Amino acid sequence: MHCSLRAIAGLLLIVPFTVRAQEQVGLVHGNWSGPDALTLDPTRSAGQWPYASIRVAGADLFAWNDLVALNGEDHSLLREVRNGVRGEAPAEIILRESLRGDAKQGAVMLNVAGPAFSLATGRHGFGVGLRTRSMMSITGVSPHMGRFIVHGLDHRPQHGQRYRDEHLRAIAAAWSELSFNYAHIVRASGFGIWKVGASVRWQVPHAGAALRLDVLDYTVLDTMRAEVHEVSGAYGVAMPAGVAGSGWGADLGISYERTQEEADGYFPHRASNGCTAIPYRYRISASIIDLGGMRFNNALAGSVGSGSLLFPDHGNVQVQGPEGVDSLFAAAGDHTSGGRFRIGNPTAAVLLFDQRLLDRTHVGVAWVQQLSARRGDRLRRPNSLSITPRFESRWFEAAVPVVFHEYGWRRPSVGLMLRFSDIVVGSDHVLPFLFRPDVDAVDLYLRVRVTIQRGPFCKGRRKPGRRHVPGSGEALPCLMP
């Protein structure tokens, strides 16, 4: 059977190899972030500064990689986008200036954030949200495989050399989810407030694709011939559908606030506390996010073990659709097929820290460590460490996140987030929009919200016909709302 190693490399490009996900760190630390803060800290709904926060709509997009970049010598990213709209030729794709010997990785996250709200009532917090997510991740791409991807299999310096790659993964999924959050202030005494929180999500997958190559041992002999000496792994493809399977997700978290005032008997948004949030000196939280996964039904899936392939002319082979993928692996031998496969959520451990410097001035630190295994079929969330100074008030907020992806200290991403009342515009990587660097990352996020600052008790509202009983624990309305 005529097949090509380029087809195998093409499978690694089910997702464009130009991207890595991000966390919108310009959003998550703010005290008026509402339901958006729950993505990394499920405890934030309890005692949040606004009584209720409603997200009307939003969108997130981020792209980053450590293999290739768009040549930025000629023009900025904004001009590149304009050229793309006009149908003009795109900028040249070049290898990153430092192609080290370690494996390359990539991922992309695109979210359409639908309606959501978070509510703080007493020591309880609640949240409900709807959003559609798509994420794609590629891991384990060696530098020589990266050169073949960029230059094609006609890259003569690598002809005649035998390469062995292990643990290559290319995974993509799109799904919608309905989330429910509950958080509780379990202790408020002295100068400390302890909270716990959890979110559960019902996930409806729409499409998915997974390729796992445990071993790929190959030689590109010349401009025509190539040989795969050994290949083993698994694959699965579920074509786009309204409901392509089922899934679930969950987040768990705990947090502590060191307050500036005594927190004994603290009940947020109640008259007994003056109807204002108690200020904190610092806040720290630890969470496990995106537990769970999705199962895809009516899919084309299979596995191959210890297979081999010979390609007389790798340039003339076309692999079209899921059936072409299946035929390619079936030709390698030792092949089994099935109709289901699973993709795990991008699980990660999160540590957040927020320190008050001056009135309305804070600096936040966010550490996200992915928890996917090298051999599994779980979407890989990228590791990141960020430092975000910000100024915030009810009507205005500005944050400048500095993000180190995969702990690459030499290439930080610098962003800017601005909030004007309930309109948020931000980017965790704003430099390509301002200057002409080689573009290896793109980031944008938008939000439209409605904030309800004071609860019913602080607006002088009480249930009609209800009388206050002297000596009871009922909270009275503020005299001065």
N, C-alpha and C positions, 0 to 999 in steps of 0.2 A: 504493500500500500504506500502510495506517495504521500508523505507527511513532511513537515518542516519544523526545525528547532525554533524558527521564528514564530511559529504558531504557539509553541510552548511559552516563549517569551511574551507573546501577545496576550496570553492568558494572565500574565502578571500585570497587564495594563488594562484589565477590565475596568479599573479605576484609573484615571489619568495620574501618572506618577509625578505629581507636582504638589502634593498636599499633605498637611498634617492638621489634626484638630486642635481646638483651643477651648478656653473656659469662660470667655468674656469677663476677665478678672476686673475690668473697669466697672462692672455692674455689681459684683457679688458682695463687696464690702459695704456698700452704701446703706445707711440706715433707712432710706426711703425706697429701697429696691423691691419691697413687697414680694410677690411670688417668684421673682427672678432670683432672689437670694436662696430659695429652697433647693436649687439644683445642686449646690455644693454643701449646704448646711440645712438639713431638714428640721433643725430646732428653731430657726429664726422666726417662725410665725408666732410663737409664744412670746409675748411682750414686745412685739415689733413696735416701732415708734409711731406709725400711723395706725389708727384703729382698724382701718380696712384699706387695702390696696387692690385695685382692679386693673389687670392688664387687658387692654383692648385688642392689641395686635403687636406683632414683632417679627423680626427676621434676623438670622445669624448666618454668616458665611465666613469661612476661614480656609486658607490654603498655605501650605509650607512643606518644604522637603529639604533633605540634605544631600541630594544628588545633582539636580539640574536647576537652572535659573533662566529667566528671560534676560537677554542682553539689554541693559539699560543705558548704554552709552549714547544712543541716538535720541531717546525721548523718555519722558516719565510714564508712569503706569496709567495716568489719566489719558494721556494721548494714545497709549496702546489700546485702551478700552474704546476710545473714539474711532481708531482705525479699524477695530474689530466690527463696530457697528456699521461702518462704511463698506465693509467687505475687503479692506486692503490687507496686504500680506502682513502676517504677524512678525514680531521680533524674533531674532535668532535664539534658539535654545542652546545653551552652553552648559558644560559641566561646571559644577561648583568649583571655586578656586582651590579648595583643599579636598581632594578625593582620598581620604584616609583608607586604611586597609580594613576597617570594620564594616559590618553589614549595614546597608542603607534601609531606611524605613520611611513610610509615608502614611498619611491618613487624611480624610476630609470629613468635615461635619457641616451639614446644611440643615438648619432648623427653620420651620415656619411656626412661630409661636402664636397659638390661638388664644381665645379668652381664658382668663385665669383670675383667681382672687385669693387673697390671704386675709385672715381676720383674727384679731386678738381680743379675746373676751375673758376678763378675769385672768386666771393663771393658765388658761387654755389657749391654744392657737390652732387654727384650721386653715386648710388650703385645698383648692380644687383647680386643676389646670388641664388644658387640652393643647397638644402640639403634635406636629408631624416632623419626624426626624429622618435624616438619611446620613449614613456614615459608611466610610470605606477606609480600609487600612491595608497596607502592604508592609511586610516585614521580612527580614532575612535576605535582601537582595545584595549580593556580593558586588564589589567594585567592577569585576570583569563582566558580570551580568549587566550591570548598569551601563558599561561602555557599549555592549551589544545593543541595549535598548536605545541608547542615544544615537549611535553611529550605524546601527544595523548589523546584520551578520556578515556584511562585506568588510568589516573592520579588520584589515590584513594583519596588524601587529598581534592579534590574538588567534590567527589561524594556525592550526596544527598543534595547539596546546590543549591538553586534557584538563578539564575543570570539574570539580565536585562540589556541589552546593547542597546544603542541608537546611531543613526547617524554613523553607520559603512558604509564605502565606499571602494570599490576596483574598480579602473578604469584604463583601459589600451587602448592605441591607437598607431597606426603606420601610418605615412603619409609623403608625399613628398610635398615640397613647393617651389614656385618661388617667390622671394621677389624683390621689387623695392623700393629704398630709394631716398629721396630728402631732402637736408638740405640747409640752407641759412644763411649767416651772415647778420642779419637785422640791426645791428648797430656796428660800429667800431669807437670809438672816445675816446679821453683822454687816459686812461689806461685800457679800458675795451672793450671786444668783446662779443656781444650777438648773440646767434644762436638759430634757431628752426629747427626741423627735423621731418620727418615722414617716416615710412616704411609700405607698404601694401603687403600682401602675398596672393597668390592664392594657396590653399591647396587641395591636392588630397589624401583623406584617403584610406588606404589599408586594415586595419583591426581594430576592436575595440571591447571592452568588458566593460560592466559597471554593477556593482552590488551595489545597495543602500538599506540598511536595516535600516529603520527608527526605528523599534523596533524589538528586538530579546530577548524574555523572555523564558528561558529554564532551565531544570534540567537534569543532567546526573546522573541517579539513581545508576547504578553500571556498571560492565564491559560489560553488554549487553544492558540494557534498558536505554532509554532516552526519554524525552518528551519536545516538544516545545509548551509552553503554549500560546504564541502569537507571530506572525511574520507579519510584514508589510513592504513593500518596492517595488522596481522596479528593472528590470534587462534588459539587451540587449546584444546580441552577433552578430557581423558581421564577418563572416569567411574571411580569407585572399583572396584578389582579387586585380587586377590591379587598378580598380576604384571601391571603395565600397561606394562612396557618393560624397559629395562636402563640401567645407568649405572656410573660409577666415580668415585672421588675420591682425593685425595692431599694430604698435608702435608709440607713440607720445612723443616728448621730447623737452626740452629747456635747454640751458646751458649758463654759463658765465665764461669768462676767465679774470683774472686780470693780465695784461701784464706787463713786465718789461720795455717796451719802449712805447712811444706814438703810439696809433693805428689809428690815424686820416688818412683816405684815404687808409687803409690797403687792398691790393688785393693780396691774396696768389698766389705764383708761378708766379709773374709778375716782370719785370725788375725794376719797380718803387720801389720795396721793397728789392732789392738786391738778389732776387731769393732764399731767405731763410725764413723759418718759423719764425714768431715773437715769442720770448720766453715768457713764462708766469710764474707768481709767484705762482698762484694756479688756479685750474679749478674745477667748480662745475656744476653738471647736475642733472635734475630730469626728470623721464620718467615713462610712463605707457606702459608696454610691454605685448605682447601676448593677445591682445583683440581678441574677436571673438570665433569661434568654428567650429565644423564639424557635419554634419548630415549624418547618415548611412542609406542607403536604402537596401531593400531586406534582412532585418535582422530578427532575432528571438527576440522579445521583449515582455514584459508584466509587470504586477504589481499584487501584492497581498495585501489584507487588512484584518487585524484581523483574520488571519489564525492560524491553530494549527496542530500539527503533533504528532503521537505516534510511537516510534521506538522500536519494540520488540527485535531486534538484530542489533544495529547500526554498528557492525563490518562487516556485510555481504552485505552491500548495496554498489552498484557501480553507480556513476553518470557519464555517458559517453556522451560527446559532448553537443552541445546546446540543442538538444532534451531532453536529460536527465535533464538538468537544468530546462527546461520548465515543464517537467513532475513533478519534485520535487515541484515546486511552485504551479502547478495546483492541487496537492494532498492536499495542505493546505486549499483550499476553498477560496471563494471570489476572484476569479482569472480572470483577463482580459488579452488578448493577442493583439499584434500588429506587424507591420512589419517595424517600423522605431524607431530610438532613436537618441539622440544627446549627444555629449561630448564637453564640453567647453575647450578652450585653457587654459594653466596654467598662467592666468593673474597675474601680480604682479606690485607693485610700486617700483621704483628703485631710489636710491639717491647715486651718485658717487662724490667723492672729491679726488683731486690729488694735493699735495703740493710739490713744488720744495724745496729741502733742500740745495743742493749744485749743482754745474754744473754736469749734467747728473745723479744726484741722486734725487729720488723722493720717496714719500710714498703716497699710495692710500688707500682710505677707500670706501668700497662698502656695502650698506645696501639694501637688497632685502626682501620686505614684501609681502607675497602672499595675494591674494584678492578673493579666492574662498570661497563660503558659505558652512556651515556645511551640509546643506540639499540639495545642488545642485549636478549636474552631471559634474562638472568641474574638470579637472586634477588639483591637488594641487601642486603648486611649493613650495618647502620648504623655510622657513624663514632663512636668513643667514646674518651675519655681519662679514666682513673680513677687515684685515689690511695687506697691501702689500708693504713693502719696496722694491725698485728695483734700479738697475743701468742700464742705457741704453745708447747705441750709435747706429749709423747706422749699425754697423757690429756685435755688441754683446749686449745681454741683459740678465740680471739675476734678478729674482724676487723670493721672499720668502713669499708667502701668508700664513697668519694665519687666519683660518676660524672657526667661531662659528656657528654650525648648530642649528637651533631652539633656539638660544641664550643660549646654554649650555656652560656656562663659564668654567666649570671644565674639559671639554673634547674637547679642540680645535684640529683641524686638521692643521698640518704644512706641507707645500708643497715646491716645488722647480720648477721653470720654467727657461729654458735656451733657448736662441735664438742665433744661429750662422748664421749670415746674414739672409737668408730667410728660414731656417730650425728651427722649434720649437718643442721641446720636454718638456713636463711638467706634473706635478701632483700636485694637491692641497692637497694630503694626501700621503706623501712619506715615512712616518715612517714604515709602515708594510713591505716595501721592504728592509729596513735596519736592523730592529730589530725583536724581537719576541713578540710583544704584542698580546692580543686577537684582532682579526681582525674584526672590525665592519664597515670598509669603504675601498673602493678601488677606485682609481682615476687615469686616464691617459688621455692625449690629445696630438695630433700630428698635425702639420701643415707644408705644403710645399707651399711657396709663391714665387712670382716674384715682386720685387719692382722697380718702375721707379721713381727715386728721383726728376729729374728736368723736368719741362714742356717744350713745344716747344719754348716759348719765351726765356727760360733760356738756350737753346741749340743753339741759333743763327739762328733758323728757322723762316722764314716768308713765306707767301704765294707767289708763283712765280708770277712775273709781277706786284706785288702790291708795290706802292711807298708810303712812309711816307709823310703825309700832315703836314707841320709845323703848330703848334698851336692846333693840334687835340689831343684827349685823348687816342690815340692808345699807347699801351705799347710797348716799344722798347726792343730788345734782350739785355741781359747782355753783357757788353764789356768783362768781365772776367767770362766765364761760370764756 
